[in-house]
Amino acid sequence: MPVDLHIHTTASDGSATPTEVVETAAKLGLSTISITDHESIEGCLEASLVGRRRGVQVIPGVELLTTHRGREVHLLGYFVDMNSSLLEGRLKKLREQRNTVAQETVERLKRYGINVKWDQVQNVVPENGVIGKNHILHAIREAGYIQTRIQAVEILRRYLSQDGLAYVEFSQHSFTDAVELIRKARGVPVVAHPALIRDDNLLQELLGLGDIGLEVYYYYLGDQREEWVRRYECMAIDNGLLATGGTDFHGSYAPVRLGQMNVPEKVVHDLIKFYENISKKYFSQEGNFDAITNKI
């Protein structure tokens, strides 16, 4: 059965609620999903409860924005403890920093003639949501600067991408700090969409830290998707890495359907096995895995 281990909800910058995501997953016949909102675990419990009722296994997760040697690196965390006060405390601070970065981005856009007000961006964000590029892009569209998908892609590339004119670096969280945080929250760290890092030497350096997985099966937009998936599949095999995968679903904010990426169900079994193995190495208490799987 299909699986999707990279999903965003209204708890961050997705357009669908956790309940809507699980209901859709059930209708599509997905066996396992993971809610991986940006700097938030707010939607995990809701999704887990609905998943239990609908027969969909929901793995609690999170996605953290980090930097390493000046490059933006996204890090996924799977099986994180939803009750970790340490994790939630740190995530709250990171959300506040994201908010500051977003405000500065809006100000920079004005220098280039894109006059979007901050309250226009805030109006797009659901209560308790985490402000992201999708919200800013949506506000730009609502302000009349975008009429077509091509224009949206161009504004994202020209202004909001890492090399964009209005990009503001989120430098408050190093990759190594993020890995440590996920492990302290009893989770599995996985490098997200590696092709978007655009530096395989840096990627190898990150993976060289040990016991870090790689998101191999990712729904990259564009003609190079199959090439990139094959490249990182080979990297995972050659280096004995945990391989995961997902769509990076954001609902109506991105042209990708839930479960659209062909992710082998085997990755879930490998993820569970990997979790069991690193539990013995990094976690100070026994039985956390059983406690988590009983909730999902």
N, C-alpha and C positions, 0 to 999 in steps of 0.2 A: 504493500500500500504506500502511496506517496506521503512524503513528510515535508515540512517547511520549518526550518530552524532560525529564520531571521525575519521577524515581523514587528512592525510598529503600529501603535494604536493611538487613540486620543490622549493617552497618558504622556505622549511626547509629541511627535509631529506627523502622526497618521490621521486619517479622516474617519476611520471606523473605531467604534468602541471595542473593548476587550470581548464583551459578549457577542457583538456582531461578528468579530473575527472568528470566534469559536463556532458560532452557528454556521457561518459560511464554510469553515473547515469541515464540519460534520457533513454538510450537504455535498461537498466535493469528495468525500471519502478519505480525507487525510487522517492517518493514524496518530501522528504526533506533530505537534507544533511547539515553537518556543516564542514567547513574547519577549522581545529584546528592545525595549524602549530606550531612548537616549537619556542617560543619567536619571533613570526612574524605574522603580519596581512596582509602581502604583497599580498597574493593570494586571499584575501576575496573579494575585489572589482571586480576583473576580474571574479571570479567564480559567483558572484552575477549577474553581467551583462549577462553572458552566461546563467545562470539559468533562468533569466527572459524571455529570448528568447526561451529557451527549455522547459519551464514549470516545472522547478525544483526549489523548495524553498531552498535557501541557507542561512543558519544562520551564521553570522560572528562569528568566535571563535578564540581561541588561547589556547595553552597548555604551562604551565610554569613548569619548573623544580625547586622544592623547597626542603628544608630540615626541619625536625622537630625532635628534640632529636636524632640527628645523623642518622636518616633514610631518605632515598630519597622518596619524595612524589611528584607525578605529579598532577597538578591542571588545570582543564579545565575552560575556561571562555566563556560563551555563550552570544550572543547579545552584545558583546563589541562594543563600538563606534569606527568605523573605522576612524573617523576624530579626535580622541583624541590625542592631541599633548603630553599630559602627558604620556599616554600609550606608544606611539611610542618612546618617549625619553627614557623611562625606558627600553623598549625592545631593543633599540639600545645598551645600556650599557650591558644588559644581553647577547646579541649576542657576544659582544666583549669578555666577560668573558668566554662564551662557547668556543670561539676560543682559548683562553689561555689554558683552561682545555684540549681541544683536542690535542694541541701541546705537553702538558706535558704527556698525555696518550701515544702518539706516542714515546716519549723519554723513557717512562717506558717499553714499549713493547720491545725495543731494549735490555733491561737487560735480557730478557727471550728468546733472539734469534730470535725475529720477527723484522727484519730490514726493516721497511717501512719508506720511506722518507716523510717529511712533504709536499713537493710539489706533491707527488703521491696522498695524501689525497685531497689536494686543487684541483687537476685536476678532481676529481670526483664530486665536489660540483658545482652546476649550479650558474650562476651569481645571486647575491643577496640571495643565499641559506644559510641556517643555518647549520653549521657543526654538525653532530651527529654521534652516534655509527655506524649507517648503512654505512656512508661514510668511516669510518675507516675500518670497516669489508670488504667493497668492495675493498678498496686499498690493504688490506691483501690478498684477493683473487687474485687480479690482480698481486700481487708480487709472486704468486705461492705457498702460504702457505695453501691454501684451494682448495680441488678438489671435495669435496662432501658436501651435506647439513649437514650431521652428523658432519663433521669437523668444519663447520661454527658455529653450535650450541655449540660445545665443546669450541671453541676459545672464543665465546661470553660469555659462562658461566665461563670459567677458568680465562679469562683476563679482560673482559670489563664489567661484571656485577658488582653490588654494592660490592660484596664480592670478586671480581676478583683481581688478582695480579697487574694489571696495572690500576685499577680504581683510578680516581682522583675525590675527592669530590667537587661538585659544591655547595659551602657553602655560596654563596653571596646573596641568596634570601630565607628568612624564609617563612614558610607556611603562617603565619599571615600577613606578608608584602604583599605576593602575593594575598591573599584574599582582602586586602585593595585596592591594585592596580586594581584588576578586578572590584571592586565596584565603585571606582573612575572613571573607564572607563564605568560605567553604565552597567556592565555585571553580569551574574549569575555564581558564583563559584561552581564547582563540582569536587569532588575527583575522579581522574581517576584510572582505574583498581585496585581496593582496595586489591585484593588478592596478588598483587605483593608487597604490603607494608609488608606483612608477620607479621603483629602485629595488631590484632583486638582491643586490648586495646588502642593502640596509635590511631587507626582509630576512635574509639569512642570518644577519647579526641578531635580529630580534628573536628568531626561532632558536638561535644558539644558546639563549638563556635557559632552555630546557623545559620540558613538560608544558609546552604551549602548542595548541592545535592550530590548524589552518583552514579557513573557509574556502574549500576547493570548488564546490558546486554553487556558483553565484550567478544570478541573472544579470550579467553585464549588458548594458544597452549598446547596441552597435554590432558591426560585422565581425569583431574579433572575439566574441563570446566563446565560441567553441575552441578557438586557439588558446585562449587564456585558461579555460577550464582544463584542457589537456595539459598545458604547461604546469599548472599547480597540482594537478593529479599526479603527474610524474614526480614533481618535487616531494610530494607527501609520501609516495611509495618509496622513492630512493632514500629518503631520510627517516623513514619509519614514523611519520607524523600522524597524529589524529586528523582525519579529514571530516569536515562538516559542510553544511550547505543550506541555502535558502534563497528566497526571492528578494529580500529587503523590501517587503510589502509595505506601502504607505497609503493604501486605499486609493482614492481619487487623485491624490497628489503625484502619483507616478504611474506610467503606462505599463504596469506589471500586475498580473493577477495573482491572487493567493494560490500557492502550490504550482505556479506555472513552470518553475525550474524542476527539471527531472533529477531529484535528489534521491539516491538509493536509500532504501529503508535501513540498509546495513549500517549507515552512519549513526543511527540511534543506538544500536547495539554496541558499536565501537565506542561511542561517547559514554555510555553507561559503564563499560568495562574500564575505560580510561579513568573515569571518576573513581571507581572502586580502587584502582591501583594508586592514584595520587592521594587518596584519602589516607592511606597508611603512611604516606611520606610527609604530608603537609598539615593534616588536621589533627588536633590534639585530643579529640574525643572520638569514641567509637559510635557507630550506629547512625551517623548523620544521613547517609544515603538512604537507608530504610525509612527514616523519618520523612525525608523529602518525597520519596516515591509514594509513600502512603497518602500524601496530600494531592497528588496529581492524577 
